[in-house]
Amino acid sequence: MNVVLHQPEMPANTGNIGRTCTATGTRLHLICPLGFRLDEKSLKRAGLDYWKELDVTVYDNFEDFLEKNPGAKIYMATTKAEQVYTEVEYEPDCFLMFGKESAGIPEEILVNYKETAIRIPMNEEIRSLNLSNSVAIVLYEALRQQNFAGMQREGKLHRLHW
């Protein structure tokens, strides 16, 4: 599974998303420009001590991403989509793309992805959900459809027994 962030602006959101990707074995793709630096100091400030375990790739722009991922099946998460994220059957190697916090995915990109544009239902008065929450919602639905392949599905108590 792959998560794509198009021009993310907030390091804390990207940090939360990176942690979710690490926890789920999902690859993270970042499309520049970024609203922050990826140097060691910036990462530590965002609490990304697990960043070294994250499978992450950075691209110069959307065209660079497409060139390096030919034939990628991309689901575009946007409030402008007609279909709900639960109405889609996700492939194990698909890409879930999310736009920057202030503006989402540009319509110049979205217009070419009407069939794979997805939305999370919410009240009309709300402009959007937090980016890291949106990623978690859609990603976990896609993983659920894959029966959480390769993920730990059982827990156990540390000191007591069920």
N, C-alpha and C positions, 0 to 999 in steps of 0.2 A: 504494500500500500504506500501511497505517496501523498504528502501534503505540500502544496505550493502556496507561498505567500507572495503576492504581487505588490512590491514596494511597501513593505510593512514600515510603520513609523515609530512604534513604541517598543523599546527593548523588553519591557516587562511582559508584554503580550507575546512577543517572539520567544522569550524565555519560557513562559508557561506552555506554549505550543511545542517548543523543543523538548520540554520535559514529558509532555504527553506522547510525542513521537518516540522518545527513548523508551518509555514504559510500554509502548505497543509494538516496537520494532518497525516503526514507520519511517521512511526516508523523508527528510525535509528539504525543500527546494526554495531558495530565496532569490527573488528577481529584483535587481537593483533599479533605481537607487533605493537604498535603505535609509531610514530616518535616524540611524545610529551607526556607530562603528562596531566592527566585530573583533576589535583588539581585546587582549586579555583583561585589561582594566575595565572596559565596558561590560564584558561578560560577567566578571566577578560582581560588579555592582548590581547586575540584574539577577544575581543568584544562580548563575549557570555553571555551577561546579561540575555538572555532569555533561557539559557540552562536548568534552573530549570523547564521550561514548556515543554521541549523536552522529548519524549518517546524514550529513548536510552538504548540499552543493549550492554554490552562488553563481548567478548568471548576470550578464551585463544588462540584458533587457528581455522582453518577451520573445523576440525573434531568436535570440541566442538560446533561450529555453527550448523553443520548438525545434531548432536546428539540432540540438543535442539530445532530444527525446522524440525522434521521428515516429509518427504513428501513435503517439500517446493518446489514450482515451481520457479526456479532461472533462470533469464535472465542475462547472462554474457556480459557486455559491453566491447568490445575489438576491436582494429584495425585489428585483425586477423580474425574476423567473416566474413562469406559470405553473411548473410542477413542484410538488413538495418533495423534500429529500428522501422521504420514506417510500416514495412511489418508484424509485429507481432500483435496478438490480446492479450492484457494483461488482466490477471484476477485481480479482485479487491484486492486479498490477495497475489499477487505474490511478489517476491523479485527481485529487480534490483541491481545487484552486479557490483562494480567498483573496479579496482585495485589501487595499490599505484602509486603516481605521477611519480616515476622514472622508473617503470618497468611494470606497469599494473598487470593483474591477471596472476599468473604463468601458464605456459603451462601444467604443471602436473595436474592442476585443470581444465583448459579449455578443455583438450582433452576429458573429460567426459561429456561436455555440448555443443557439436557441434550443436545440434538441437535448442538450446536456446541461442546461442551466437549471439549477435547483434552488429552492428557498426553504427557509425555516419559518413555519407559521408563527405569527405574533400579532398582538393588538395593533390596530391601525395607527394609534397615536404614537407608537414607538418607532423611531427611525431605524434602529438596528440593535442587535445584541453585541456584547463584547466579542471581539475577534477570537480570543482564545476559547471562550465558551462555544462560539459557533463551530470552530474547528473540532472541539471535543464532541459536540452533538453529532455532527455529520460523520466524523471518523468512526465513532463507536457504532453507529448504525451500519456503516460499511463493514466493519470488523464483525459485528453480530451476524451479518449475512454470510460471512465466511466461517461462521461457527468459532470465532476467535482462534483461528488456526495458529498454532505455535505459542499461544499465550497460556499462562497459568490460570486455570479455571476453578481451582479448589483452594480454600484457605484452611488454616488450622490455628487453634489457640496455642499460645506460647507456654502457658503454665498449667492450664486446665485442659480437660477433654470434653468434647461434645457428648 
